[in-house]
Amino acid sequence: MFGFGTGLALIIAIGAQNAYLLRLGIEGRNRTVLTAVLICSVSDAVLILAGIVGIGALIQAAPVVLIIVQVLGVGFLLTYGVFAAVRALRPGVLIAAASTEISTRAAVMTTIALTWLNPHVYLDTLIFLGSVANQQGVNERWWWGAGAVTASFVWFFALGFGARKLRPLFAKRTSWRVLDGFIAVVMIALGVRMALGA
């Protein structure tokens, strides 16, 4: 239960991945949303379990890996933030968006980039969650890790498929303008923060 709560507390914070998944859940088809949700959940599971095994210690020993990820992540976040800002200036509506719906391939590539090009995901999962899990004892650490992994699956499925409840609201251009403006601010702020090493 403790692993579930700790994992959930880390994941729920609004970040690039959550903001994108929210938009995808509102606009996307079931198959596209499911694919993105599984990428987020399985990626978290792999990283949490790798942290428990001890790979987090290797990452700490080779900080150049995180620097490379940071540079790529900054570029991606700033670019995506600018695109979101452009969408906020020229918003669509949900009905009109059906013809320009995000393709599964584009959703997969964006989700993978937002997940794996974020150095904070390595700090949160491999290092933080991995070290906390390893403080629980030899056998208990796997139960703790299972709780954290479960939290990831619960959150991402709830966010991805719960977002569709907001669809009536997003039949209005103003709603898309607010959402994309919010996403632009989140992405650019995270990109700048990452560039500054914060």
C-alpha positions as CSV (number, residue, x, y, z in Angstrom):
1,M,0.0,0.0,0.0
2,F,2.9,2.4,0.8
3,G,4.5,1.7,-2.6
4,F,1.1,2.5,-4.2
5,G,0.8,5.8,-2.4
6,T,4.4,6.9,-3.1
7,G,4.2,5.9,-6.7
8,L,0.9,7.7,-7.2
9,A,2.1,10.9,-5.5
10,L,5.0,11.1,-7.9
11,I,3.0,10.3,-11.1
12,I,0.0,12.6,-10.4
13,A,2.1,15.8,-10.6
14,I,1.2,17.6,-13.8
15,G,4.0,17.1,-16.2
16,A,4.5,16.9,-20.0
17,Q,3.5,13.2,-20.1
18,N,0.3,13.7,-18.2
19,A,-0.6,16.9,-20.1
20,Y,-0.2,15.1,-23.4
21,L,-2.1,12.0,-22.3
22,L,-5.0,14.3,-21.2
23,R,-5.2,15.9,-24.6
24,L,-4.9,12.5,-26.3
25,G,-7.7,11.0,-24.1
26,I,-10.0,13.9,-25.0
27,E,-9.3,13.7,-28.8
28,G,-8.0,10.3,-29.5
29,R,-9.6,7.0,-30.5
30,N,-9.7,4.1,-28.0
31,R,-6.9,2.2,-29.7
32,T,-4.6,5.2,-29.8
33,V,-5.3,6.1,-26.2
34,L,-4.9,2.4,-25.1
35,T,-1.5,2.3,-26.9
36,A,-0.3,5.5,-25.3
37,V,-1.5,4.4,-21.8
38,L,0.3,1.1,-22.1
39,I,3.5,2.8,-23.2
40,C,3.4,5.1,-20.1
41,S,2.4,2.3,-17.7
42,V,4.8,-0.4,-19.0
43,S,7.7,2.2,-19.2
44,D,7.1,3.1,-15.6
45,A,7.0,-0.6,-14.6
46,V,10.3,-1.3,-16.4
47,L,12.0,1.6,-14.8
48,I,10.7,1.0,-11.3
49,L,11.7,-2.7,-11.4
50,A,15.1,-1.8,-12.9
51,G,15.6,0.6,-10.0
52,I,14.8,-2.2,-7.5
53,V,17.3,-4.4,-9.3
54,G,19.9,-1.7,-8.9
55,I,20.3,-0.1,-12.3
56,G,19.7,3.3,-10.6
57,A,23.2,3.0,-9.1
58,L,24.7,2.6,-12.6
59,I,23.0,5.7,-13.8
60,Q,24.3,7.7,-10.9
61,A,27.8,6.4,-11.7
62,A,27.5,7.5,-15.4
63,P,25.9,11.0,-15.2
64,V,26.7,11.7,-18.8
65,V,23.7,9.5,-19.8
66,L,21.4,11.9,-18.0
67,I,23.0,14.9,-19.6
68,I,22.4,13.5,-23.1
69,V,18.8,12.7,-22.2
70,Q,18.4,16.2,-20.7
71,V,19.6,17.9,-23.9
72,L,17.3,15.8,-26.1
73,G,14.4,16.3,-23.7
74,V,14.9,20.1,-23.6
75,G,14.7,20.3,-27.4
76,F,11.7,18.1,-27.6
77,L,9.7,19.9,-24.8
78,L,10.4,23.3,-26.2
79,T,9.4,22.3,-29.7
80,Y,6.2,20.6,-28.5
81,G,5.4,23.6,-26.3
82,V,5.7,25.9,-29.3
83,F,3.3,23.7,-31.4
84,A,0.8,23.7,-28.5
85,A,1.0,27.5,-28.3
86,V,0.3,27.7,-32.0
87,R,-2.7,25.4,-31.5
88,A,-3.9,27.6,-28.7
89,L,-3.8,30.7,-31.0
90,R,-5.8,28.7,-33.7
91,P,-8.0,26.3,-31.7
92,G,-10.2,23.7,-33.3
93,V,-13.2,22.0,-31.9
94,L,-13.7,18.3,-31.1
95,I,-16.1,17.7,-34.0
96,A,-13.7,19.4,-36.5
97,A,-10.8,17.6,-35.0
98,A,-12.1,14.2,-36.0
99,S,-10.6,14.6,-39.5
100,T,-7.2,15.6,-38.0
101,E,-7.2,13.2,-35.2
102,I,-3.9,12.2,-33.8
103,S,-2.6,9.0,-35.6
104,T,-1.6,6.0,-33.5
105,R,2.0,6.3,-34.9
106,A,2.3,10.0,-33.9
107,A,0.8,9.2,-30.5
108,V,3.3,6.4,-30.0
109,M,6.3,8.4,-31.0
110,T,5.3,11.4,-28.9
111,T,4.5,9.3,-25.8
112,I,7.8,7.5,-26.1
113,A,9.7,10.8,-26.4
114,L,7.8,12.4,-23.5
115,T,8.5,9.3,-21.4
116,W,12.1,8.4,-22.2
117,L,13.6,11.8,-23.0
118,N,12.7,13.1,-19.5
119,P,15.7,12.8,-17.1
120,H,13.3,13.3,-14.2
121,V,11.6,10.0,-15.0
122,Y,15.0,8.3,-14.3
123,L,15.5,10.2,-11.1
124,D,11.9,9.5,-9.9
125,T,11.8,5.8,-10.9
126,L,15.3,4.3,-11.1
127,I,16.9,6.3,-8.3
128,F,14.2,7.5,-5.9
129,L,11.6,4.7,-6.1
130,G,14.3,2.1,-6.5
131,S,16.2,3.3,-3.4
132,V,13.0,3.6,-1.3
133,A,12.0,0.1,-2.4
134,N,15.3,-1.3,-1.4
135,Q,14.9,0.1,2.1
136,Q,11.9,-2.2,2.6
137,G,13.9,-5.4,3.0
138,V,14.9,-8.2,0.5
139,N,11.4,-9.7,0.0
140,E,9.3,-6.7,0.9
141,R,10.9,-4.5,-1.8
142,W,9.2,-6.5,-4.6
143,W,5.8,-6.0,-2.9
144,W,6.5,-2.4,-2.5
145,G,7.6,-2.2,-6.2
146,A,4.4,-4.0,-7.2
147,G,2.4,-1.3,-5.4
148,A,4.2,1.5,-7.2
149,V,3.8,-0.3,-10.6
150,T,0.0,-0.7,-9.9
151,A,-0.2,3.0,-9.1
152,S,1.2,3.8,-12.6
153,F,-1.3,1.5,-14.3
154,V,-4.2,2.9,-12.3
155,W,-3.3,6.5,-12.9
156,F,-2.5,6.3,-16.6
157,F,-5.7,4.3,-17.4
158,A,-7.8,6.7,-15.3
159,L,-6.3,9.7,-17.0
160,G,-6.3,8.4,-20.6
161,F,-9.8,7.0,-20.5
162,G,-11.3,9.4,-17.9
163,A,-10.5,12.3,-20.2
164,R,-13.3,11.4,-22.5
165,K,-15.8,12.6,-19.9
166,L,-14.6,16.1,-20.9
167,R,-15.5,15.7,-24.6
168,P,-18.7,17.7,-24.4
169,L,-16.7,20.6,-23.0
170,F,-14.2,20.4,-25.8
171,A,-16.9,20.9,-28.5
172,K,-16.0,24.6,-27.9
173,R,-13.0,26.4,-29.3
174,T,-12.4,28.2,-26.1
175,S,-11.8,24.9,-24.2
176,W,-9.2,23.8,-26.7
177,R,-7.5,27.2,-26.5
178,V,-7.3,26.9,-22.7
179,L,-6.1,23.3,-22.8
180,D,-3.4,23.9,-25.4
181,G,-2.4,27.1,-23.7
182,F,-2.0,25.2,-20.5
183,I,0.0,22.4,-22.3
184,A,2.2,25.0,-23.9
185,V,3.0,26.6,-20.6
186,V,3.7,23.2,-19.0
187,M,6.0,22.0,-21.8
188,I,7.9,25.3,-22.2
189,A,8.3,25.7,-18.4
190,L,9.6,22.1,-18.0
191,G,11.9,22.6,-21.0
192,V,13.4,25.8,-19.5
193,R,13.6,24.2,-16.0
194,M,15.3,21.1,-17.5
195,A,17.7,23.3,-19.4
196,L,18.7,25.2,-16.2
197,G,19.2,21.8,-14.5
198,A,16.5,22.4,-11.9
